[in-house]
Amino acid sequence: MASIDIQNLVKEYTDRLGNVTRVIDGVDLTISGETFVSVVGPSGSGKTTLLNIVSGIETLTSGSVRLRSGADEARVGYVFQDPRLLPWRTVMANLGFVQHERDGWQQRAEHYLDLVGLSHCGNRFPAQLSGGQQQRIGIARAFAVEPDVLLMDEPFSHLDAMTSRTLREHLERIWLESRRTVMFVTHDVTEAVQLSDRIVVLAPGGRIHEVIDVDLPRPRKASDPAVAVLQAEVLARFEALEAMASV
């Protein structure tokens, strides 16, 4: 069973004048097992910084972060805000590259391309695909490495509403099959409610404001009444937090 264990995490930046700004302030969070956890919060609450520290892209100031799968270090997949596909490689070659073309890579690539509805695009180059298709390839690529932990940084933020809705449905379908441990950063409350088992709300200054359990049956659609009701409740809490931050 994979887990992300964050204990008393602090991140500070020091400018050239020696002024210190704390952007993550004593975060304690454990994500384990077949769990999809979203992190939301107002601008400046440290969502992406937290994810970057968990992934190892940024260093922490103090505290600890451990990603484990049983007794071993967890294998990590990452989905970025933009697809970051290699333009000179075909779709299949992009999926093979991240797998280091180890045994069975083609079957895994074909499987996840099929799950995102793009099995017919394996021989195309990224420039021949729409933005939404490229992001679907990015999701397939992340799952194709068969990660223990999947980290996602606002992967649908640059897409239109209809494309984002379709991609959420693709993502949920893949997750229901694979059941990876997921940490998903988003500014979109709809995404958080539709996809998550838990929603972690960060306050400005990088503190956990509250954790909301999402106990709704899957699969979910944004149009489902129960999803809409919870979405409105979470949005109201989010707006109250933003109002407090602006005082």
Buried (B, 14 or more C-beta within 10 A) or exposed (E): EBBBBBEEBBBBEEEEEEEEEBBBBBBEBEBBEBBBBBBBBBEBBBBBBBBBBBBEEBEBBEBEBEBBBEEEEBBBBBBBBBBEBEEEBBBBBBBBBBBEEEEEBBEBBBBBBEBBBBBEBBEBBBEEBEEBBBBBBBBBBBBBBBBBBBBBBBBBBBBEEEBBBBBBBBBBBBBEEBEBBBBBBBBBBBBBBBBBBBBBBBBBBBBBBEEBEBEBEEEBEBEBEEBBEBBEEBBEBBEEBBEEBEE
